[in-house]
Amino acid sequence: MKNKIEPNAQERLMRDDDFIVSKTDLKGRISYCNRIFIEFSGYAEHELLGAQHNIIRHPDMPRGVFQFLWDTLGARKECFAYVKNMSRDGGFYWVFANVTPDMDAHGVPQGYFSVRRKPGRGAVSALSDVYKLMLEEERRAGPRDACAASIGLLTSVLKQKEVSYDQFILSI
Ligand SMILES: Cc1cc2nc3c(=O)[nH]c(=O)nc-3n(C[C@H](O)[C@H](O)[C@H](O)COP(=O)(O)O)c2cc1C
């Protein structure tokens, strides 16, 4: 389900001890979400269960970030990411997410988990700048080449800083 909500400047801030949790199937359809997820998203639980996780996608997020997330999960690895999400009323909230494959006893992924906590303001400001550049790059490249172009830009930013993605994300 894609939403056609008009984004606005109303920000919701996570509290220090909040965890926003969801589980999905292998296609990213929500199979579980906790009370705080429901609160921040503004949707009712029955609207979230079975919906694609992009129900809370914010248009300020570059597509390349999600491509990177799915590539990392596809390699059966965990992924850390700062994500700007959109609530049902068009407001937004930043999270620091750890997304992991949910493996069975044979190491085969059955779905995914995401646990999100309050992001530091410095990190949000740094990532907002990087995401803006990535988004501009995607617009320049056009839909077909958007992800490759913005991941290329992210890679060159990291190269300049001489750090890996994980080093960068976990150090800010
Ligand atoms: C466990 C899990 C959690 C996710 N959490 C979010 C999220 O909080 N916000 C979001 O926009 N996308 C999230 N995604 C990614 C979405 O599935 C989707 O790839 C993304 O919203 C981009 O959607 P689009 O391809 O329709 O643009 C999550 C995916 C998984 C597997």
The ligand as an SDF file (V2000), in Angstrom:
LIG
                    3D

 31 33  0  0  0  0  0  0  0  0999 V2000
   12.3460   -5.1790    8.9350 C   0  0  0  0  0  0  0  0  0  0  0  0
   12.1960   -4.0210    7.9890 C   0  0  0  0  0  0  0  0  0  0  0  0
   11.9230   -2.7620    8.4890 C   0  0  0  0  0  0  0  0  0  0  0  0
   11.7730   -1.6730    7.6510 C   0  0  0  0  0  0  0  0  0  0  0  0
   11.4950   -0.4460    8.2000 N   0  0  0  0  0  0  0  0  0  0  0  0
   11.2720    0.6130    7.3870 C   0  0  0  0  0  0  0  0  0  0  0  0
   10.9310    1.8770    7.9400 C   0  0  0  0  0  0  0  0  0  0  0  0
   10.8590    2.0670    9.1620 O   0  0  0  0  0  0  0  0  0  0  0  0
   10.7010    2.8950    7.0850 N   0  0  0  0  0  0  0  0  0  0  0  0
   10.7820    2.7480    5.7220 C   0  0  0  0  0  0  0  0  0  0  0  0
   10.5470    3.7200    5.0020 O   0  0  0  0  0  0  0  0  0  0  0  0
   11.1270    1.5550    5.1780 N   0  0  0  0  0  0  0  0  0  0  0  0
   11.3810    0.4960    5.9790 C   0  0  0  0  0  0  0  0  0  0  0  0
   11.7250   -0.7070    5.4230 N   0  0  0  0  0  0  0  0  0  0  0  0
   11.9820   -0.7790    3.9610 C   0  0  0  0  0  0  0  0  0  0  0  0
   10.7020   -0.9380    3.1590 C   0  0  0  0  0  0  0  0  0  0  0  0
   10.4010   -2.3120    3.0820 O   0  0  0  0  0  0  0  0  0  0  0  0
   10.8830   -0.3740    1.7270 C   0  0  0  0  0  0  0  0  0  0  0  0
   11.9760   -0.9910    1.0970 O   0  0  0  0  0  0  0  0  0  0  0  0
   11.1230    1.1510    1.7220 C   0  0  0  0  0  0  0  0  0  0  0  0
   10.1510    1.8200    2.4730 O   0  0  0  0  0  0  0  0  0  0  0  0
   11.1690    1.7200    0.3090 C   0  0  0  0  0  0  0  0  0  0  0  0
    9.9360    1.5570   -0.2910 O   0  0  0  0  0  0  0  0  0  0  0  0
    9.7210    1.7880   -1.8600 P   0  0  0  0  0  0  0  0  0  0  0  0
   10.6000    0.8060   -2.5530 O   0  0  0  0  0  0  0  0  0  0  0  0
    8.2840    1.5760   -2.1020 O   0  0  0  0  0  0  0  0  0  0  0  0
   10.1670    3.2020   -2.1330 O   0  0  0  0  0  0  0  0  0  0  0  0
   11.9000   -1.8310    6.2460 C   0  0  0  0  0  0  0  0  0  0  0  0
   12.1750   -3.0970    5.7260 C   0  0  0  0  0  0  0  0  0  0  0  0
   12.3410   -4.1810    6.5850 C   0  0  0  0  0  0  0  0  0  0  0  0
   12.6590   -5.5320    6.0110 C   0  0  0  0  0  0  0  0  0  0  0  0
  1  2  1  0
  2  3  1  0
  2 30  2  0
  3  4  2  0
  4  5  1  0
  4 28  1  0
  5  6  2  0
  6  7  1  0
  6 13  1  0
  7  8  2  0
  7  9  1  0
  9 10  1  0
 10 11  2  0
 10 12  1  0
 12 13  2  0
 13 14  1  0
 14 15  1  0
 14 28  1  0
 15 16  1  0
 16 17  1  0
 16 18  1  0
 18 19  1  0
 18 20  1  0
 20 21  1  0
 20 22  1  0
 22 23  1  0
 23 24  1  0
 24 25  2  0
 24 26  1  0
 24 27  1  0
 28 29  2  0
 29 30  1  0
 30 31  1  0
M  END
$$$$
